[in-house]
Amino acid sequence: MSKNFSFIQPLLKPWQTLTALMVVGVVVLGSGADKSIQKNLFSIQPVYAQRITPSDVWQLVYQQLPDLPRENKYISKENGKVAENNTLVTRLIRYHIYTKGRAPIYRFDWKLTLADYLGANEIMYDTTYPGNDSLRQNPIEGDRKAITRLTRSERNALVQVLVNIFNPTSQNTLSPNTNTAPSPNTSTTPQPLQRGGAELLK
């Protein structure tokens, strides 16, 4: 045990000492002593990522929403063929998770992403948009038009399906059916606008 650590040992119980030593060991590994172990230690993914990968989600979305535009006629830079698996939903998910770093298990985060596409939230940049590096034509404008053409109910259905896939437990608490009347005790007080226009997606 190092001299810097030994002065607090008398203050710790045996199990606390063991825990502290384990933490020190993780820090040492994180400093570059063993890159392979470091990678395993620090690549712990959230629960939703262990259940399903983003690359699989687009197929599940189109199974539940078959009328959703696919926008998959773009040509691959790599082989010159139509990239049929590079769909609107594929790019939407990649933009949401990897470009913006938003959680895929919350409705509000997905609404923020759709607000980006509608020009009501954050600016979208051509150079960082998914598909720009792999397709001959950047699909950003076509994708934004496709999202704009969706009705509000279609956008809400898309959000609900995405949340249900990434977070199945949400199906027990959030219903995609918005036609139910509010109960007498439900407050109808208008809420303040949030984050530059995302309220358009409510």
Secondary structure as GFF3:
##gff-version 3
##sequence-region A 1 202
A	DSSP	alpha_helix	3	6	.	.	.	ID=ss1
A	DSSP	three_ten_helix	9	11	.	.	.	ID=ss2
A	DSSP	alpha_helix	14	28	.	.	.	ID=ss3
A	DSSP	pi_helix	29	33	.	.	.	ID=ss4
A	DSSP	alpha_helix	35	41	.	.	.	ID=ss5
A	DSSP	alpha_helix	47	51	.	.	.	ID=ss6
A	DSSP	alpha_helix	54	64	.	.	.	ID=ss7
A	DSSP	alpha_helix	88	94	.	.	.	ID=ss8
A	DSSP	pi_helix	95	99	.	.	.	ID=ss9
A	DSSP	alpha_helix	107	117	.	.	.	ID=ss10
A	DSSP	three_ten_helix	126	128	.	.	.	ID=ss11
A	DSSP	alpha_helix	140	149	.	.	.	ID=ss12
A	DSSP	alpha_helix	152	166	.	.	.	ID=ss13
A	DSSP	three_ten_helix	168	172	.	.	.	ID=ss14
A	DSSP	three_ten_helix	198	201	.	.	.	ID=ss15
###
